[in-house]
């Protein structure tokens, strides 16, 4: 069964509204990541975490917050959604321990449309 | 800073022809890991192959790549393209053990025609 799951899979939000994207992993990986995928930009890192209680800014963190309440769960929060945040969002987990080199295991993605 | 460059945004070729997708990188780390991920439509991106060994060919599912540190390259190749190879391919870089961050290139769409 899928080891990284995301919810919702599709979301339509209004400008200025709050959006929370959730991710759950059963890989028991320390590291979790949120990316957005846009044509011409590929996968861009928004936030990541190397354990419960930690969050770190990625390459494009502006307008996003993250929360890692447990090993399994990592949320991405858009406090005030804007149309420029319309995208496909992927969560991933990874293990940077010896021999793993942080191979990424991706969830199925969430399509977000901000009107 | 670290970066990964994939020069082609789209590669279109006919089934049966060889595939080569370019990937070059810049990093300060002496022993980086390089990855190729494949993203099929309506699926999750997944690892295709990875390497950290200089000048050693790595193969998986008919694809192969060789890390060349002298030229900072990790090109993906396949001898004969199949229709089912049509997908988005990402080259990626991590600094190696205890890496907390992976850097992705912008991706190359491979479109294989019959």
HADDOCK unambig.tbl for C-alpha pairs under 7 A between the chains (distance, minus, plus):
assign (segid A and resid 31 and name CA) (segid B and resid 100 and name CA) 6.98 0.50 0.50
assign (segid A and resid 40 and name CA) (segid B and resid 106 and name CA) 6.40 0.50 0.50
assign (segid A and resid 41 and name CA) (segid B and resid 106 and name CA) 5.03 0.50 0.50
assign (segid A and resid 42 and name CA) (segid B and resid 105 and name CA) 6.62 0.50 0.50
assign (segid A and resid 42 and name CA) (segid B and resid 106 and name CA) 4.04 0.50 0.50
assign (segid A and resid 42 and name CA) (segid B and resid 107 and name CA) 5.42 0.50 0.50
assign (segid A and resid 43 and name CA) (segid B and resid 104 and name CA) 6.26 0.50 0.50
assign (segid A and resid 43 and name CA) (segid B and resid 106 and name CA) 6.73 0.50 0.50
assign (segid A and resid 50 and name CA) (segid B and resid 100 and name CA) 6.86 0.50 0.50
assign (segid A and resid 96 and name CA) (segid B and resid 97 and name CA) 5.98 0.50 0.50
assign (segid A and resid 96 and name CA) (segid B and resid 98 and name CA) 4.72 0.50 0.50
assign (segid A and resid 96 and name CA) (segid B and resid 99 and name CA) 5.48 0.50 0.50
assign (segid A and resid 96 and name CA) (segid B and resid 100 and name CA) 6.42 0.50 0.50
assign (segid A and resid 97 and name CA) (segid B and resid 97 and name CA) 6.29 0.50 0.50
assign (segid A and resid 97 and name CA) (segid B and resid 98 and name CA) 5.74 0.50 0.50
assign (segid A and resid 98 and name CA) (segid B and resid 97 and name CA) 5.77 0.50 0.50
assign (segid A and resid 99 and name CA) (segid B and resid 97 and name CA) 6.98 0.50 0.50
assign (segid A and resid 101 and name CA) (segid B and resid 33 and name CA) 6.89 0.50 0.50
assign (segid A and resid 101 and name CA) (segid B and resid 96 and name CA) 5.09 0.50 0.50
assign (segid A and resid 101 and name CA) (segid B and resid 97 and name CA) 5.12 0.50 0.50
assign (segid A and resid 101 and name CA) (segid B and resid 98 and name CA) 6.97 0.50 0.50
assign (segid A and resid 101 and name CA) (segid B and resid 99 and name CA) 6.52 0.50 0.50
assign (segid A and resid 102 and name CA) (segid B and resid 99 and name CA) 6.29 0.50 0.50
assign (segid A and resid 102 and name CA) (segid B and resid 100 and name CA) 6.95 0.50 0.50
assign (segid A and resid 105 and name CA) (segid B and resid 46 and name CA) 6.56 0.50 0.50
assign (segid A and resid 106 and name CA) (segid B and resid 44 and name CA) 5.84 0.50 0.50
assign (segid A and resid 106 and name CA) (segid B and resid 45 and name CA) 6.05 0.50 0.50
assign (segid A and resid 106 and name CA) (segid B and resid 46 and name CA) 6.74 0.50 0.50
assign (segid A and resid 107 and name CA) (segid B and resid 44 and name CA) 5.97 0.50 0.50
assign (segid A and resid 108 and name CA) (segid B and resid 43 and name CA) 6.31 0.50 0.50
assign (segid A and resid 108 and name CA) (segid B and resid 44 and name CA) 4.89 0.50 0.50
